[in-house]
Every structure is written in structure tokens, then in C-alpha cells.
Amino acid sequence: MLAAGAGSTATEIAASRLLAPYFGSSTVVWANVIGLVLAALSLGYWLGGRLADRRPEPRLLGGVVLLAAALVAIVPFAAQPLLDLTVRGLDRVSVGVVVGSFASSLLLFAPPVVLLGMVAPFALRLAVTGVDGAGSVAGRLYALSTLGSIVGVFVPALVTIPLVGTERTLVGTAAVVALGGALLLRRRWAVAPLALAAVLAVPPGVVKATPGLLWERESRYQFVQVVGNGSERDLYLNEGIVKHSVWRPATVLTGDEWDMFLAVPPLLGRPVRRVAILGNAGGTTARALARLFPGTRLTGVEIDPVVTEAARRFMGLGRVPGLRVVTADARPFLRRTGERYDVIVVDAYRQPYVPFYLATQEFFRLARTHLRPGGILALNVATVPGDHRLARAVAGTLRSVFPQVLTWQALELNQLVLGLDRPLAPAALRAAVPRTPARIRALARLLAAQARPAAASARPWTDDRAPVEWVTDRMILDFELRGDSRNEPLLPTAP
């Protein structure tokens, strides 16, 4: 029971990690994983009870457990070719994350979880010899199963996945489950868990085959890749579709969403001295700010130390002048720090979501207390063509805290939302243009011409209610039904 409980939850945790490079880690993906695991367990309970009544034999239970262990061990080796095939096939029929993650979870993870679900009723049937004491026996068995489930959650999430990766975590889980099955069989079956344990010595393959792959790692938070594309290096997280940072040796300009933040400092009307970047990732924004506004003291806040390690090794993060990198979650960092900033940049995506607690009144009030007088809070908010629901909700909530909020649809898929501690007239926006470095003056002109004021929301988001994921999922699903698009560059990226 202990091994079966640990095996089912460990498989569930690992399932989300294996699917993330292909389908992301949205609530839709998690719902499919959790729902299918629960359905598989329910089917296993039913089948296990029927089988136990027909053949209440310990050796048969041992065989079920060993088969479950074998199927768990197969998952890491079958995952990459199956997921590659699934993604290609579903792309051809224009079906996205919902069906893809459901089909993959059903094929990869449901079979072993069904077998693991059979263990509980089977073990209960073997252990109960009469009505007297049946409740105590059932209580002990379910306590063992739940204890195993707890181990199966915390050990993979906190220890083995960050330490040895998802593939070896699954193989190790299979070995533990096989040990439980072998104890119910003859001695010769003791070789089964030993054989599975020996598989741990096999070097793990790449999580997702990617042309130009330079480096990949699984962290406690996500899957991290650095990919080379000519002289460019790109940082990818989880699904591997959207670039989270870009490094080019000859220029700090990208032509993409990071450039829009560079138009913000001239709006201050004074030299920018301190900037906090919440969601530093590979340091693309920090690198550009340091180059274009020399002397600025930069604080880059990044929750994942593995992302920072990748950026130091491959994206020049350690050579950005004036940058201090802090490993912390954005909001707890602001709550603890005593610093005040001229500009606070919020770009803390876990694609495609803004964490809900960075889009609420409480967060915006906290951020405003850490701005110097006249400071600016700048947010990158995702949009899709013709659908700005998320940006409107965020801007409306921000306007309930700041005296003025401006929005700029800088790119087709990215809107810059600015909370200003002191309102700026249109003339002040235009006056910022000549103060802007010549290389990015076109950005300042676009911002001055296209910025629009936002009204306060009648129902601003709060820590109690901020349906970020619901709104984002609706946008993505509606967009997939309408077709595809891509951002046009903001600026030429020549040095």
C-alpha cells in the first residue's frame, strides 16, 4: 500500500513535468493530468475489488504491482517519441493543448495508475479475515496508502526531480513499486526491483529534442532550455514555444517585447537611478537598460536559480554593469525590501500566465509604496489579436490604485501597461522623445502617439478574486479557433 500510494502520486507529479515542454503547465494541462489520474484510480479500485473477490491470492497482487512498476518504468522512454508524434499529429488538425495533453496523459499515465489503483481493494480483501476488526485493518491500510501518497508528492517535487530529473525519478519510483510487488512473490522475483534500479545508471536523454540545443535542466519550478540560433541564444521555459529571453553578441535590441520597456525611463523627466525588474529571466531587459542608461542601479529578481545559472553561463548575465540579481519571488521580495525605485518592471510570466498575485490591487499598492515620487510601474501583459480581456482587467485594476494608467499596444501579442505615480499630460509624453537615446527614439515616438488612458475597473481584481488563468485560457482557446499570428518587430535590431 505504501509503495502503491507513493507510485501513483509520484507518477502524477512527473506527468506534469513530462508534458510541460510540449503543452505548457496551464490549468488545462493540470486539469487533464489530475482528472485522468483520478479516473484511472477509480477504474483501478473497481477492477481490483472484482479481481480480489475472484482470486484473493497474494501472488496475483504481487504480479499486478510488478506490472504497474514495469509500465511506470517504460514511461520515460516512451514519452519523447509519443509526445513528438502527438504534437505533430494534433498540429495538422489544428487541435491544441486541451486534446493534446488529454491524449498524452491517457496513453502514458493512465495504464500504470489503473494497476496501482487495484492495490488498495486487493490488499484490503487479503488483510480482512472477518467482520471484527475490519474497520481497524481498513484504517491502517488507507493510512499507509495516504502516507505513501504524501511521500510521492514531496520527494519528487523537492528532492529527486531537481536533483536527478524527471526520467530517473520515474525509474526510481518504478523500482520502489517493484520492491513492494517482489515481497509478495518468490525470491527469484527480487531481481525485478534490482533490474529497474540498474536502469538509473543509463544516462538520461534530452527532455525534448531541439535543434541547436546548448543546455537544458529541470528546476524545482520548470523545464529550462538554452538554444543557439546562429549567433543568437534563446532561453525557453516549459513548452519551448515562446522565448523568455534573447541574447545577441552585437546588440541589446531584440525587436521584441523587451524593447518596449526601454521607452519608460525618459518619461520620468529626470535621470533614472534605480530600476527593479521582477522576472529577470535571462537578463535581456537588464542588459539593454544598462547599455542605454549607463549608471543605473539595477535589481533583477528571478525566482528560479537555474534560470539565473543558465543566463550567467550562456547569456552574459554576469557582465551586466550595475546589476544585482536576487533569487526570490517578486511579491515577497517587494514586501521585504526597503528600497524605492524610479521604475519597477513586471515581466514575471510563467508562459502564458501572469501569476495572479502580481495582478491584484494588493500587489499594485505594495509596488506603489516602493516607487520614488513620480515613479512608474511597467507591466508586460499578453494579448491576442482582437482580444484584450486580460490587459483591460489588469489596467483597470491598476487604475484603481494609481492616479493615471496608460496602455500601449506595442506588439500584436504584448501590451505595455504603465501605472504612473504622477499623471503625465500628452505634451509630457512628447517631451520625453528628445530625452530618449537616439537608438530607441522611435519607440518613444510610438509610445507618445499611441498611449491610451485606462479607466478604473468597476470590479478590480484582488487577492481573493483574480481569475487570471480563466481569462487567459479563454483567450488562448478562442485564438486557436480563429488561427495563428505572430508579433512584428518593434525596432530593427542592428547594433
Stockholm file with secondary structure:
# STOCKHOLM 1.0

chainA/1-495         MLAAGAGSTATEIAASRLLAPYFGSSTVVWANVIGLVLAALSLGYWLGGRLADRRPEPRLLGGVVLLAAALVAIVPFAAQPLLDLTVRGLDRVSVGVVVGSFASSLLLFAPPVVLLGMVAPFALRLAVTGVDGAGSVAGRLYALSTLGSIVGVFVPALVTIPLVGTERTLVGTAAVVALGGALLLRRRWAVAPLALAAVLAVPPGVVKATPGLLWERESRYQFVQVVGNGSERDLYLNEGIVKHSVWRPATVLTGDEWDMFLAVPPLLGRPVRRVAILGNAGGTTARALARLFPGTRLTGVEIDPVVTEAARRFMGLGRVPGLRVVTADARPFLRRTGERYDVIVVDAYRQPYVPFYLATQEFFRLARTHLRPGGILALNVATVPGDHRLARAVAGTLRSVFPQVLTWQALELNQLVLGLDRPLAPAALRAAVPRTPARIRALARLLAAQARPAAASARPWTDDRAPVEWVTDRMILDFELRGDSRNEPLLPTAP
#=GR chainA/1-495 SS CHHHHHHHHHHHHHHHHHHHHHHCSCHHHHHHHHHHHHHHHHHHHHHHHHHHHHCCCHHHHHHHHHHHHHHHHHHHHHHHHHHHHHHHHHHHTTCCHHHHHHHHHHHHTHHHHHHHHTHHHHHHHHHCCSSTTHHHHHHHHHHHHHHHHHHHHHHIIIIIHHHHCHHHHHHHHHHHHHHHHHTTSCGGGGHHHHHHHHHTTSCCCCSSCCTTEEEEEECSSCEEEEEEETTEEEEEETTSSSEEEEEBTTBSCCSSGGGGGGGSGGGGSSCCCEEEEESCTTCHHHHHHHHHSTTCEEEEEESCHHHHHHHHHHSCGGGCTTEEEEESCHHHHHHHCCCCEEEEEECCCBTTBCCGGGSSHHHHHHHHHTEEEEEEEEEEEECBTTBCHHHHHHHHHHHTTSSEEEEEEEETTEEEEEEESSCCCHHHHHHTTTTSCGGGHHHHHHHHHHCEECCCCSSCCCSSCCCHHHHHHHHHHHHHHHCCCCCCCSSCCCC
#=GC SS_cons         CHHHHHHHHHHHHHHHHHHHHHHCSCHHHHHHHHHHHHHHHHHHHHHHHHHHHHCCCHHHHHHHHHHHHHHHHHHHHHHHHHHHHHHHHHHHTTCCHHHHHHHHHHHHTHHHHHHHHTHHHHHHHHHCCSSTTHHHHHHHHHHHHHHHHHHHHHHIIIIIHHHHCHHHHHHHHHHHHHHHHHTTSCGGGGHHHHHHHHHTTSCCCCSSCCTTEEEEEECSSCEEEEEEETTEEEEEETTSSSEEEEEBTTBSCCSSGGGGGGGSGGGGSSCCCEEEEESCTTCHHHHHHHHHSTTCEEEEEESCHHHHHHHHHHSCGGGCTTEEEEESCHHHHHHHCCCCEEEEEECCCBTTBCCGGGSSHHHHHHHHHTEEEEEEEEEEEECBTTBCHHHHHHHHHHHTTSSEEEEEEEETTEEEEEEESSCCCHHHHHHTTTTSCGGGHHHHHHHHHHCEECCCCSSCCCSSCCCHHHHHHHHHHHHHHHCCCCCCCSSCCCC
//
